[in-house]
Amino acid sequence: MTVSNKDIALNIINYLTTSIKNKQINEEYVESLDVAIDCIADAFEVNKEDAESTIKDKFQGKSLDQLLNTIITSSSSATSTKESEVDAETRAKADALKVEGNRAMAAKNFSVAIAKYTEAIELDSNNVVYLSNRAAAYSSSGDHAKAVEDAEKAIELNPNFAKAYSRLGLAKYALGDAKSSMEAYKQGLDIEGETKSEAMRKGYETAKKRVEDELETTLSSNDTRSADSSSAGAGAGSAGGLPDFGSMFGGAGAGAGGPGGMPSFADMMGNPQIMQAAQEMMSNPNAMADLFNNPAVRQMAQSMGIGGEDGPDLSNIMNNPMLRNFMGGNNPGGNDNDNNNNA
């Protein structure tokens, strides 16, 4: 017999009405529940007076709470029957296979151990001990991904089985996931409570140390990259990507015939680095303006009779035939500069 949504709504209405009659609801909420009953009846377009007859015809006389209790009881009974069948028919054989697996583990014959634990699991797939033992065998054989699968399945079946967290922590650590390893060991320690095992404690401390080391390495690497970037920016030269003329002039021809220790015009013409930079600067007047803010460059310009205390007049520089020739202004190809360098 098919049960419709209207039938289910009437069973719910009957349950709520019965709860009010039996005074299972606090008096102050009765009015609210009456409103809810009316709303359900309106929403499903049913007559709430039909509730009792519908339960008798469609639900074999069972109210909502009786139906739910029947389902729960049946499910529990089926589970108990299944477990008792496993206990009665296969548990002894499965345990014997587990013992054989343990012996193989002690002999470091991991492939045999895995095979024995697998046979035991096939007989009792919900046994967390078998899964945990096979996880240990997988890790010992180097198959840590499979170990993770078994450990997680054991935890899913029994979240309070501490040893499964130890298996998971070991496998995650071996796979390079120190953070997940530390978290797994931490959960295991929490479950063990006051009786913490040495293996779980050491596993946690080892994973925690790796996490801290990785964090320190990451921070150190970031600091190094930042320092390298700053150093590169500092050595990139002056405005517009041009070299730092101040540092060039400080080293090029220092102590030569120029005033104030600055290099002479001939010295500069003989310096390929200065000549190349000068050619680049002629094509970027803005960079030239920034450059002449450098006190050393301004002093050199004044010594050459270019500008006064407030700095050189850029229009004079750009129109000075000698400087344009020096900076490549008359010959974009740079042949004049090559001749000067050869002189």
JOWO-V848453 format. One line per field, one symbol per residue. ss: DSSP state (~ for helix, > for strand, _ for the rest). phi: phi as a letter, one per 30 degrees, with the letter a starting at -180 (. if undefined). psi: psi as a letter, one per 40 degrees, with the letter a starting at -180 (. if undefined). Layout:
# JOWO-V848453
ss: ???
phi: ???
psi: ???
This chain:
# JOWO-V848453
ss: ____~~~~~~~~~~~~~~~~~_____~~~~~~~~~~~~~~~~~____~~~~~~~~~~~_____~~~~~~~~~~~~~~~~~~~~~~~~~~_~~~~~~~~~~~~~~~~___~~~~~~~~~~~~~~____~~~~~~~~~~~~~~__~~~~~~~~~~~~~~____~~~~~~~~~~~~~___~~~~~~~~~~~~~~~_____~~~~~~~~~~~~~~~~~~~~~~~~~~~~~~~~~~~~~____~~~___~~~~~~~_______~~~___~~~~~__~~~~~~~~~~~__~~~~~~~___~~~~~~~~~____>__>__~~~~~~_~~~~~~________~~~~~~~~_
phi: .dccddddddddddddddddddhdceedcddddddddddddddchbcddddddddddcbhicdeddddddddddddddddddddddddcbeddddddddddddddddicdddeddddddddddbdcdddddddddddddddjcdddddeddddddddbdcdddddddddddddddicdddddddddddddddidcdddddddddddddddddddddddddddddddddddddddcdjceiiddddeddddcdieiddddiidddeddddccedddddddddddbedddddddddeddddddddcicicddjdddddddcdedddddciddbediddddddddd
psi: hhhidddddddddddddddddefehhdeeddddddddddddddefiheeeddddddddffehiddddddddddddddddddddddddddeddddddddddddddddefgddddddddddddddgeehdddddddddddddeegddddddddddddddgeegdddddddddddddeegdddddddddddddddbdfhidddddddddddddddddddddddddddddddddddddeeaaieeiigdddddddhfheaeiifeiiidddddehdddddddddddegdddddddeehdddddddddefhiadeiihdddddehddddddeedegdeeddddddde.
